[in-house]
Amino acid sequence: MRILIDFVYLLAGVIYSPKVIYRSVRHKRYRSGWGQRFGKISRRSPAKKCIWLHAVSVGEVNAARTIIKELEDRFSDFEIVISTTTDTGFARANALFNSRHMVCYFPFDFSCVMRRAFGTIRPALCLLMELEVWPNFVQIAQKLNIPVVVINGRISGRSFSRYKIIKPIAKKIFQKVRLVLAQTQEYAQRFKEIGCPSETVVVTGSLKYDTAQITDKVEGANELAAQLDIGDERLWVAGGTGNDEEQILLDVYRKLVEQKQFEDLRLVIVPRKPERFDQVAALIKERGFDLIRYSQVKSHTSGKSSIESVILGDTMGDLRKFYSLATIIFVGRSLVSMGGSDMAEAAALGKCTIFGPYAFNFKQTVDELLAGEGAIMVKDEDELLKAMRKCLSDTDFAEKIARNGQEVIKKNQGATTKTIEQIAKFLKATEAAENTEN
């Protein structure tokens, strides 16, 4: 089985390598961390026991913030190693945790690479955010008697369909996971159906509600507003946007500002992926709009913007600042079939939140917000235009949506406490079993 898995990985690597090379040259991705990706990971405090937490990308890293804080408080005698897969995830983890913890790239799941990684990290416990269950990873962890726990677990409909196709293989993999802490009962059932024993699956809720800070002020937002000369005008912030979505937003924006009652509206577009910043900048200019790139303002290479300018948020880590200044927020990657972006953060800030029909990666949050009338879902460009007109014209309606959304987030918080309690209970039982054996 191990040899077959390694062969499949090798074949996939050969097929995928031209894309990696292209992205490395064109978008400056995958240029660092190769030693770590091949298992060469050094710990800061090798004498301590270790918890290895893996979060794939920015969303999972952000969702892990409250858990890591609780791990620091409850298990201070453990070192925490945090791994990520993507460049943006690594940058975010570095910004949040590098002053206190080792941050590294997740090793490739080749058996020899994983053996090397486990040999140097020597974790006492592995925590995987959401779904990152790799065959060789769990196989080696099981052989070394190192528990693997999935936290904030979820399986999207698309992933579930794929796992069902390879259910015999998936069952062998997921049976090696010692505990799954799922976001919802639906996700819990999916984990069970693909092979997790029922007694190992517990519903603890979504960590993203806990990391979505309930506030009307975000540190650095006033400075950002001053830099971009944002005053009393209304601000529409489109965050986490994806391919083919920005042109829809620009078309809607043009139709809005052509009307006198909306001529004070400004648009901010924040693409999800940094490699698309230049592409989106070119699109804004092609559509005939003045453009101001926040990266240039922030680095003092460009002057202040005017009210006629479309603002491109082409920096990392500033989306919440833009959100906090918004009158209305559109959560991107949802008007096109890309799965959506996290709308909990927007709602938690007490903002009128709109998203499209393709937010299937955040189904639970979508269902909760819509049931509580705390957000608006639109099907297409026409419905987005109508919703924007309604929210801009009827401030009472928009404020009601914003208040409801914030209440929905408050109501669903508490997953961090439940998760830590389960981890503590699990560690205690594991240590007791080890002491009995010894």
Secondary structure, 3 states (H helix, E strand, C coil): CHHHHHHHHHHHHHHHHHHHHHHHHHCCCCCCCHHHHCCCCCCCCCCCEEEEEECCCHHHHHHCHHHHHHHHHHCCCEEEEEEECCHHHHHHHHHHHCCCCEEEECCCCCHHHHHHHHHHHCCCEEEEECCCCCHHHHHHHHHCCCCEEEEEECCCHHHHHHHHHCHHHHHHHHCCCCEEEECCHHHHHHHHHCCCCHHHEEECCCHHHHHCCCCCCCCCHHHHHHHCCCCCCCEEEEEEECCCCHHHHHHHHHHHHCCHHHCCCEEEEEECCHHHHHHHHHHHHHCCCEEEEHHHHHCCCCCCCCCCEEEECCCCCCHHHHHHHCCEEEECCCCCCCCCCCCHHHHHCCCEEEECCCCHHHHHHHHHHHHCCCCEECCCHHHHHHHHHHHHHCHHHHHHHHHHHHHHHHHCCCHHHHHHHHHHHHHHHHHHHHHHHC
